Amino acid sequence: MMGGGMMDGGFGYGLGSFGLMGGLIGLLFNIAIIIGVIVLIVWAVQKFSSDNASSKATSAAHPFSAREILDVRYARGELTREDYQTMLHDVLQS
């Protein structure tokens, strides 16, 4: 007979020379690679976002003392002289 049948070439049904077990091992290997890439991406995003968040928190912390803030508010006219003196007394007490 000319022309090949289904078993021509010794490779069977398209699963390669390892058969069904080889296909499953290959599938598990591919899934492991995909999971590894996802875990790496999640780790990198968490690491860099937490670094940025902590640096933003430190830079966002108010570098002025309560006295300096009180002085600026008085200079802007937000406080009356009496309010300023009362708050200044409270700040100096604490």
C-alpha positions, -999 to +999 in steps of 0.1 A: +000+000+000+012+035-008+003+064+013+005+062+050-020+050+075-027+064+109+003+047+125+028+056+098+061+069+112+057+055+147+044+087+162+008+076+169-019+102+173+000+135+174+012+135+209+049+131+201+072+103+212+063+106+248+026+100+244+000+113+267+024+116+297+047+139+277+018+161+268+008+164+305+043+172+316+046+198+289+013+214+299+023+215+336+056+230+327+039+258+307+015+265+336+044+266+361+061+292+339+030+313+336+024+312+373+060+321+380+058+351+357+026+363+374+041+359+409+072+378+398+051+407+384+029+408+416+061+409+437+077+436+417+045+458+418+042+454+455+079+461+462+080+492+441+046+506+452+055+501+488+088+518+483+071+547+466+044+549+493+069+550+521+090+577+504+058+597+497+047+593+533+080+606+545+081+635+521+045+643+528+051+645+565+048+681+576+084+694+582+072+724+602+067+726+640+034+736+656+050+770+664+060+776+628+025+768+615+010+791+641+033+819+631+025+814+594-013+814+601-010+846+622+011+863+595-015+854+569-042+870+590-060+837+597-058+843+634-065+873+656-039+885+681-058+870+710-063+836+692-026+836+683-015+843+719-039+816+733-027+790+708+009+800+713+005+795+751-010+761+744+018+751+721+045+762+745+028+743+774+029+710+755 
